């Protein structure tokens, strides 16, 4: 259903005056049909693709768990937010023509045996490779059932999966495509085939960061965004050509370095290769699969598009600290880090965390991608799910169930501020 007003300047005067007061109330109150004012406000800067008659179903798969000290992931962790137990999500996406796509695979079960060894032979600086990075970060990786196991248990034949999409080439996303038949194509970001750490793959290429069994004998598709459309500032490819699933070029977190021959000169170029996805779940509703655009919701909430409300419902904290139904937001403003108070910023519209420079290979591009994603986050028509959002574990139904009807079920409202429970130890005074 299209809204009556497409821009803020078309809204009646009374609606514009009430907008700041009703933003969060409209977001958290059910039923979802009450969210009109939010949609009007955000749609002034976010134009979502027109409906072409096609949608997809989406399921979220818990593909593994990684426990790691927060300092390795977050920039200046809030005191008490010391350890991250982060899930690794994969997404099964199916269109009405029964085409099935997996967006990311999580880690592979045999990672200890199959991932590239500790150090790169190519780099003279002795840079740590994949296993070395896990060891250095003191990370604990746990996989009970990988994606292939869970699909088989649900009686979904692996040969029915048409496409695997890697958001990027890091081990907690690439999984084990070799478990799938050669008929399943693998889609990767720009520059993959030219980069010396991804082309060929390990062990064929001793310096590779990915395994060669992922793409040997199968169609490897490298995305070309040269003819892409623009959605919310992201370059986007309409994968099925029916408006139901878009792949977004969300630069910054990962990149490739490769060589181009220009006469007798070798020119090094960087191709940002990180991919997100925008899945249309109904005529006017979408799920944005953010991948590693962020690693914690505190990196993109709150913002001017989704401000911290005066009262948070449902409460993200235990009953000792707050009532079960509601929690005042000012107790979180008091722990808002230097990203807000010390810089003279407003705590209600400033994220709790900045992106970690050590975790993003092109920080400036990563910040630009994150800024674009916050506009989507402010829309009542879009649910954001990043690859490692632990706050959604007790909100969303997991595979084999579907999250297609997220807007009807109120998952966005229930989960938007759930991540604040991670800061409970920083709150010293019970309310």
N, C-alpha and C positions, 0 to 999 in steps of 0.2 A: 504494500500500500504506500503510495507516494504521499509525502507530507504536503500540507497546503501552502507552506512557505519554504522557499529554497534558500533564502539568505536572511541573516539577522536584520538587515535594513528593511525587509519586507514584513517583519513581525509587527503586530500592534504595539503601541507604546507601553501599554500595561504589561505586556509579556516581557518586553526588554527590561523594564524596571525590576520585575520579579526574578529575572533569570539568575542573578547571583545568589539569591536567597533559596531558590528551589533546585539548584543544580544537583546537589547530592541527594536531597529528598526524592527527586525524580529517579535517581539512579538506583537507590536501594529499595524503594517501595514496590511491592507487587500489587497488581499484575504488571507485566512488562509494558502493556499498552499505555501506562502512565508516564513514559519516558519522553514525551514529545518535545519538551523544552530543551532537554539535553541534545536531542538529535538536531534541532534547529540551530543550536549554538555552534555545534561542531561542524555541521554540514556547510557552514559558511566558508570553511577552509578545507574541508575534505569532500571530494566528489568521488563517490564510489561508482564502479562500473554499472552501466545499464543492464537490466535483466534481459537475457536472450532466450529465456524459457528453460534453462537447464540448471540443475543444482547437483551437489554431491552429498554423500553420507560420509561422516568422519567418525572414526574410533581412535581413542588414545590408548597406546600400548605401553605399559611399564616394562621397559626393556633392560633395566639394570639400575644399580645404586652405587654412588661413589661418595665416600666419606673423606673429607679433606679439611684441613685447617682453613678457616675463613680468610686468613691473611693471604693465601695463595690465589683467592678468587676475587675478593672485594678490596676496594681502595679504602684504607683506614676503617676497618670494621668497628662498629659501635661496641663499646665495652659490654662484655657478656655474650656478644654474638661471635663466639670463638670457633665453632665447628659447624660445618655444613654437611648435612646428609641430603645429597641432591639426587633426585631421580634422573634417569635418562629416558626421554620419551621418543617413541616412534609413533607414526600416525598412518592408519590405513584409510585411504580415501577411495571411494567408489562412485563412479558416475552412473547415470541411468542406463547407459549402454553396457554396463557390467565391466567397464574398464577399471582395473584395480591398480592403485599406486601406493607405494610405501614412501613416506617422507621421513628420512633418517631411519637408522636401524639400532641405535644405541651401541654399546660395546659388544665385542664378540666373546663367546664363552671361553675360548681357548687363547685368550689374549696373552697369557704368560708364555705360551709356546710359540705363538705365531706372529706376534707384533715385532717390528724391527728392533734390533738389539740396542744396547745402552747408548753407544756413541756413534756418531757419523764418521765414516772414513773420509768423506769428501771435505769436511770442514776442518781447517787447521786449528781452530780455536777450541776443539774438543767439545763442541756444543752437545748437550744432552739430546738424545733421540727419545722415542716414545716411552720405552720401558724406563729409561733413565729419568724422564720427567715425572712419571708416576712414583718412582722410588724417591726422588728428590722432594716431592711434595708430601711424602708420607701418606699417600692416598690409599684407601682401601676400596677395592672394586669387588662388587658382588653381583653376580648374575645367576639367578635360579633357573629361569627359562628365557632363552633368547626369543626374538621375534618369530623365527621359523618354528620353534617349539610351540609357541602359543597359537600360531596359525594352524598348525597341524592338529593340535588338541581341539581346536574349534572346527575341525573338519573343513578347513579352507585349503584346497590344494595349492602347493607352492607354485605349480605351473600356471595357476590362474592369476598370479601377480604379473602384470604387464610391465611395470616400471618401478625401479628403485631410484629415488632422488636423494643425493647427498647434499645436505645444506652446506657442508664443507668437509674437508678431508681429515678432521681430527678423530681420534680413535673412539671417542664416546658417541660418535655419530655414524661411523662407517659400517659397524657390525661385520657380518660375514656374508656377503653376496654370493659366495661360492656355494652356499647351501641351496640356492635357487637355480633353476634350470637355465641353460643358455638362451632360452626364449625371452627371459626377463632382461630388459635393457637397463643400463645404468646411466643416469643423467648427472652430470657434474657441471661445475661453474666454469666461467671463461678462464682460459690459460692452463687448464689441467694437463692437457696433452703436451704442452711445451715445457712445463716446469720439471726441473731435474729431480725434485723430491717426490713427484707423483707419477710422472711418466714411467712406463714399464712396470714399476712396482717392485717391492721386496719379495723374495730374495734375488730375482733377476737383476734388479738394480739395487746394489748393496746400500746405496744412499737414500733410498726411497723411504717415505714416511707412511706409505700405504702398502697393502699386500697385493701382489700381482694376481693372485687367484680371484680377486674381486671382479676383474674385468676381462681376463683371458677367456677367449671363446665366446664372448657376448658382445652385443652392440654397445659401444661406449659413445654417448651423446654429450658433446660439449656445447653448452648453451651459447647462443649468439644474440646479444641484446641490441644489435645495431638497428633493427626494425621494430623495437619494442614500443609499447604505449606507456603512458605515464599515469600511475595511480598513486595519489597522495605523495608525489615527489619521487617515488620509486619507479625505475624502469621495470616494465612487467611484460611477461610473455603469457599469452593465453594458451595454455598447454593443450586443451581439448578443442580449442577453436569454437567454444560454445559459451564462454563467459562463466564457466562453473569453477575453474581452477586456474589461478594465475601464479607464476613464479616471479618473485621480486628480487631484484639485485640490491641486496642490503650490504653495502661495502663496509669494510673496516676490521672486522674481527680476524679474518684470515686473508692471506694474499699469496700469490705466486710470484716468484722471480724467475724470469726466463730470458733467453738470449735471442735477439733478432739480428740477422745478417744484413748490414747496410753497406754494400760494397765490400771493403776490406775491414770494416769496423764492426765490432760487436756492441750492440746497444742493449742495455738492460732495461727492461720495462716491468712495471708492477701491474698485475691485473687483479683487482679485488674480486674474489671469487665466492664470497658468502651469499647464500640464497635463502630467502624466506618464501612463504607461500600464503596465498589468500584464497581460502576455500569458501564458495558461496553455499550456504546451508539452507537458505530459503530465498524468496524473491529479493528481500531487502536486508538479509543478515549474512554475516561472514565470520569465519574464524581466521585470524592471522597467526600462522605458525612462525614464530619469530626466530627459531633456532637459537644461535648465540649472539643475537643483537644485544641481549642482556643476559646476565646469569642469575639475577635476583630481582624481584619486583621493586625493591627499594631503589633500583637504579633508574626507574622510569615512573615512579609514583612518590608523592603527589606532583601534579603539574597544574598549570592554568587550565588545561583541558580536563583534568580530573582532580580538583582540589581536595585536600583533606577536609572532611566534613566536621562540623562542630561536634557531632555525636556519631559514633561508629556503630552501626547495626548490621549484622550481629557482632557482639563483642569478640575480638580476637584473643582476649586474655581469659585467664581462669577466674572463677567466681570470687577468689580471695582478693584479687586486684580490682575487678570490676564486676558489675552484675552480669548475668549470663546474656541478657538481651541487648545491653548497650554499654558503651564505654566513651568517656569524654576524650576528645582528640588532643586536648592541650597537654596531657601527660606525655604524649609522643613528641609534641613540639619542644618540650623541655629537653629532650635528648637528641633533637635534630643536630646533626654534626656541623662541622665548620663549613660545609658546602652551603649552608644557609645563614645562620646567625652571624658568623664571623665575617661574612661577605655582604652583610646588610640585605640579605634576601628574605622574602616572606616565607615562613616555614610551611604555610598551608599549600604552597604551590611550588615547593622546591624538593626534588627527590632526596631521599635520605643518603643515597650514595652517588658518587661520581664513578664513571667507568674506570676500571683499573688499566693503566697504561701498559703494564706488563702482560696483560691478557689480551690486548688488542694490537694487532700488528700495524694498523694504520689508525691511530687514535682519533685523528681529526675526522676521518671518514666514518669511523664507528660512532662518534658523537653525533654526526649528521644523520646517520641511519636511525639512531635512537631518538633523536628529536622528531623525525618523521613518524616513528612508531607511536610516540605519545599522542599525536593527533588522532590516530586510529583508536588508541586506548580511551580517548575521551568520548568516542561515539557509542551510543547505546546500541548501535547496529553491528558492532564489531567486538568479538571476544579475542583477547590476546592470550596466547599460550606460548611461552618460551620453552626451550628444550629441557630446562632443569628447575622448573617452578615447583618446589616442594609444598608450597602453601595450598596447592590444588589437590593434593593427595586424598584429602577427606572431603572434597567438594564434588569432584567429577566422577562419574561412573566409568570404569575402565573396560577395555576389550574383554569379552566380545560385545559388550554393550556399546551404544553409540552416544555421541554428544551432539548429534545433529540438531536436536531441539533445545539447544542451550538457552536460547532466548525465552522459550516458554517455561523452562524449568528454573530460570532465575540463577543460573550458575555464575554469571558475571557479578550480580549483586552480592551473592553469598561469598564470593572469593576475592573481590577487589582489594579488601584491606586485611585479608587473612594473614598476609606475610608479617604484619606488625607483631604477631605473637613471638617472632624471632627476637624481639627487643625487650621481652618481659624481664630479663635479668637486669636491664639498665634502668628499670623503673623501681626506685627505692622506696617510695612512699605509697602504701596501699590507699585506694580511694574508697 
